[in-house]
């Protein structure tokens, strides 16, 4: 970034309406990452990925999470210094590993 800070991207990942529950599908995606780090903190020179539902907001009730817009499929990414194409490739391979040939939908 031109002002010396990285960006944070938030998105939802639903891998399938069938099969594993969404929470398990997202966990498979998170644990399938090879380049990006699955971490409960954000802000580093490395790309860090967190699922707030099970980490930073795990102490909140489901209603409180819903009230602040956090859903089971919410993923936050703190972009690091890696090449964007490498980050994209890591996400693509983690999605492929997690979805077992079922199309993913980013919401």
Secondary structure as the mmCIF struct_conf table of DSSP 4:
data_model
#
loop_
_struct_conf.conf_type_id
_struct_conf.id
_struct_conf.beg_label_comp_id
_struct_conf.beg_label_asym_id
_struct_conf.beg_label_seq_id
_struct_conf.end_label_comp_id
_struct_conf.end_label_asym_id
_struct_conf.end_label_seq_id
TURN_TY1_P TURN_TY1_P1 UNK A 2 UNK A 3
BEND BEND1 UNK A 4 UNK A 4
STRN STRN1 UNK A 8 UNK A 14
BEND BEND2 UNK A 17 UNK A 20
HELX_RH_AL_P HELX_RH_AL_P1 UNK A 22 UNK A 32
BEND BEND3 UNK A 34 UNK A 36
STRN STRN2 UNK A 37 UNK A 38
BEND BEND4 UNK A 40 UNK A 41
BEND BEND5 UNK A 44 UNK A 46
STRN STRN3 UNK A 48 UNK A 50
HELX_RH_3T_P HELX_RH_3T_P1 UNK A 52 UNK A 54
TURN_TY1_P TURN_TY1_P2 UNK A 55 UNK A 59
BEND BEND6 UNK A 60 UNK A 60
HELX_RH_AL_P HELX_RH_AL_P2 UNK A 62 UNK A 67
TURN_TY1_P TURN_TY1_P3 UNK A 68 UNK A 69
TURN_TY1_P TURN_TY1_P4 UNK A 72 UNK A 73
STRN STRN4 UNK A 74 UNK A 78
BEND BEND7 UNK A 81 UNK A 82
HELX_RH_AL_P HELX_RH_AL_P3 UNK A 84 UNK A 99
TURN_TY1_P TURN_TY1_P5 UNK A 100 UNK A 101
STRN STRN5 UNK A 105 UNK A 106
#
